[in-house]
Amino acid sequence: MTRTMKALVLNQHGGIENLEVVEDKPIPAVVEGHVVIRVRASSFNYHDVFTVQGMPGIKVPLPVVIGLDMAGEITEVGVGVADWKVGDRVLVNPLNKKKGLMGEMLDGGMAEYCLVSAEQLIAMPLGVSFEDAASLPVAYGTAHRMLVTHNTVKAGDRVLILGASGGVGTGCVMLAKHLGAEVIACAGSADKMERLREMGADHVVNYRETDFSKWAIEKFGKPQRRTYEGGVDVVINFTGGDTWVPSLKCLKRGGRLLVCGATAGFDPKEDLRYIWSFELNITGSNSFYDDNLSALMDLIQSGHLKPAIDKVLPLSEAATGLKMIQDRSVMGKIIVTP
Ligand SMILES: NC(=O)c1ccc[n+]([C@@H]2O[C@H](COP(=O)([O-])OP(=O)(O)OC[C@H]3O[C@@H](n4cnc5c(N)ncnc54)[C@H](OP(=O)(O)O)[C@@H]3O)[C@@H](O)[C@H]2O)c1
């Protein structure tokens, strides 16, 4: 008899209402070079909103179990897998090198069980919970690569973070504080601002009420072309759209604009004058590698990082969590425990 499991399945692109919790999906059979894991925690990212809607140029093989991030225990080990055994606690790097992203090009983490290539497994240190681990890959992994791997933030820098309340955003706030920066966290509500302060942000700006760029110029002075006075050292911008030019305007001479996404639009108005006049550096950052995820788990284990988790939901309520991300009412990460 086929053993079945619960899973959150996307049957066709459109709205979040197209997601369905099914109870009779066959538990995947283990195959060579792979393991099956019992998923203990998975997390949503804005990427899942894009997957549900459908993205130009990306053909998702539907139906698919969504969810890129997951952590769990190995329940079965396939032929040819030497380094892992049943019971091992693992975090999954969602990028399958042959097939693409889990939760998009192949079944992901919003299910009780998942088939994972052994190449994608990362051992979880003792003391790191499944919930904390599952909150890391796409959001905190990307933040870690952007700030640490690219060596873009150093102690004493003034770092202004747009979308600071989200997954990548809270990761950037925490890592920038850990690196010794002065953090200006920008978010869209009073409640989020209060929570960003509790998280360690030195300044908070509600950019729905206040022009963040003008605020930074008033606070730190107008950036100067001939000296390095005024403005901020770094702006982190994965929003794009009409936040792009204001981000250029508040950077000091030699400042750095870091970009890893464009939630509000990828083809914003540009103003090249600021880039040459102030000798600005634009650094793109994409994705993350296993070393980012291992470093993040070490930071959790040593007590230097505690991922911001807004809600932990059962699979039956998972779609509500994704709706919160779409509605911008999330502070940090939404975890699902299938
Ligand atoms: N390149 C990569 O490897 C990579 C990896 C991860 C993420 N990303 C990208 O980075 C972005 C953030 O991802 P995430 O998972 O951190 O998202 P998230 O958790 O939903 O956070 C995004 C935040 O941006 C703010 N925001 C500003 N304008 C927005 C808009 N028009 N629509 C929605 N939110 C808006 C929201 O906060 P307020 O409401 O407070 O403004 C929200 O909390 C996405 O564009 C994602 O695709 C790229």
The ligand as a Tripos MOL2 file, in Angstrom:
@<TRIPOS>MOLECULE
LIG
   48    52     1     0     0
SMALL
NO_CHARGES

@<TRIPOS>ATOM
      1 N1         18.5500   37.4220   -5.2480 N.am      1 LIG1
      2 C1         18.3020   36.5700   -4.2860 C.2       1 LIG1
      3 O1         19.0140   35.6080   -4.1290 O.2       1 LIG1
      4 C2         17.1580   36.8400   -3.3480 C.ar      1 LIG1
      5 C3         17.0390   36.0640   -2.2080 C.ar      1 LIG1
      6 C4         16.0210   36.3500   -1.3190 C.ar      1 LIG1
      7 C5         15.1190   37.3710   -1.6090 C.ar      1 LIG1
      8 N2         15.2490   38.0750   -2.7350 N.ar      1 LIG1
      9 C6         14.3080   39.1580   -3.0380 C.3       1 LIG1
     10 O2         14.3510   40.0820   -1.9630 O.3       1 LIG1
     11 C7         13.0670   40.6400   -1.7520 C.3       1 LIG1
     12 C8         12.6390   40.4560   -0.2940 C.3       1 LIG1
     13 O3         12.3830   39.0880   -0.0470 O.3       1 LIG1
     14 P1         11.8290   38.6040    1.3730 P.3       1 LIG1
     15 O4         11.5600   37.1500    1.2550 O.co2     1 LIG1
     16 O5         12.6700   39.1370    2.4650 O.co2     1 LIG1
     17 O6         10.4070   39.3750    1.3830 O.3       1 LIG1
     18 P2          9.5000   39.8100    2.6260 P.3       1 LIG1
     19 O7          9.7960   38.9380    3.7960 O.co2     1 LIG1
     20 O8          8.1080   39.8640    2.1040 O.co2     1 LIG1
     21 O9         10.0230   41.2690    2.9480 O.3       1 LIG1
     22 C9          9.9610   42.3100    2.0060 C.3       1 LIG1
     23 C10         9.7090   43.6100    2.7350 C.3       1 LIG1
     24 O10         9.8240   44.6530    1.7870 O.3       1 LIG1
     25 C11         8.8990   45.6730    2.1080 C.3       1 LIG1
     26 N3          8.2820   46.1400    0.8660 N.ar      1 LIG1
     27 C12         8.5340   47.3530    0.3110 C.ar      1 LIG1
     28 N4          7.8550   47.5000   -0.8130 N.ar      1 LIG1
     29 C13         7.1580   46.3710   -0.9990 C.ar      1 LIG1
     30 C14         6.2410   45.9390   -2.0140 C.ar      1 LIG1
     31 N5          5.9300   46.7100   -3.0560 N.pl3     1 LIG1
     32 N6          5.7060   44.7060   -1.8850 N.ar      1 LIG1
     33 C15         6.0090   43.9130   -0.8400 C.ar      1 LIG1
     34 N7          6.8700   44.2880    0.1520 N.ar      1 LIG1
     35 C16         7.4300   45.5000    0.0630 C.ar      1 LIG1
     36 C17         7.8720   45.0840    3.0840 C.3       1 LIG1
     37 O11         7.9740   45.7910    4.3190 O.3       1 LIG1
     38 P3          7.1160   47.1110    4.6060 P.3       1 LIG1
     39 O12         5.6590   46.7740    4.3340 O.co2     1 LIG1
     40 O13         7.4040   47.4110    6.0210 O.co2     1 LIG1
     41 O14         7.6480   48.1180    3.6490 O.co2     1 LIG1
     42 C18         8.3170   43.6550    3.3110 C.3       1 LIG1
     43 O15         8.3830   43.3070    4.6870 O.3       1 LIG1
     44 C19        12.1360   39.9700   -2.7660 C.3       1 LIG1
     45 O16        12.0390   40.8000   -3.8930 O.3       1 LIG1
     46 C20        12.8630   38.7030   -3.0970 C.3       1 LIG1
     47 O17        12.5150   38.1840   -4.3540 O.3       1 LIG1
     48 C21        16.2560   37.8390   -3.6190 C.ar      1 LIG1
@<TRIPOS>BOND
     1     1     2 1
     2     2     3 2
     3     2     4 1
     4     4     5 ar
     5     4    48 ar
     6     5     6 ar
     7     6     7 ar
     8     7     8 ar
     9     8     9 1
    10     8    48 ar
    11     9    10 1
    12     9    46 1
    13    10    11 1
    14    11    12 1
    15    11    44 1
    16    12    13 1
    17    13    14 1
    18    14    15 2
    19    14    16 1
    20    14    17 1
    21    17    18 1
    22    18    19 2
    23    18    20 1
    24    18    21 1
    25    21    22 1
    26    22    23 1
    27    23    24 1
    28    23    42 1
    29    24    25 1
    30    25    26 1
    31    25    36 1
    32    26    27 ar
    33    26    35 ar
    34    27    28 ar
    35    28    29 ar
    36    29    30 ar
    37    29    35 ar
    38    30    31 1
    39    30    32 ar
    40    32    33 ar
    41    33    34 ar
    42    34    35 ar
    43    36    37 1
    44    36    42 1
    45    37    38 1
    46    38    39 2
    47    38    40 1
    48    38    41 1
    49    42    43 1
    50    44    45 1
    51    44    46 1
    52    46    47 1
@<TRIPOS>SUBSTRUCTURE
     1 LIG1         1 GROUP 0 **** ****
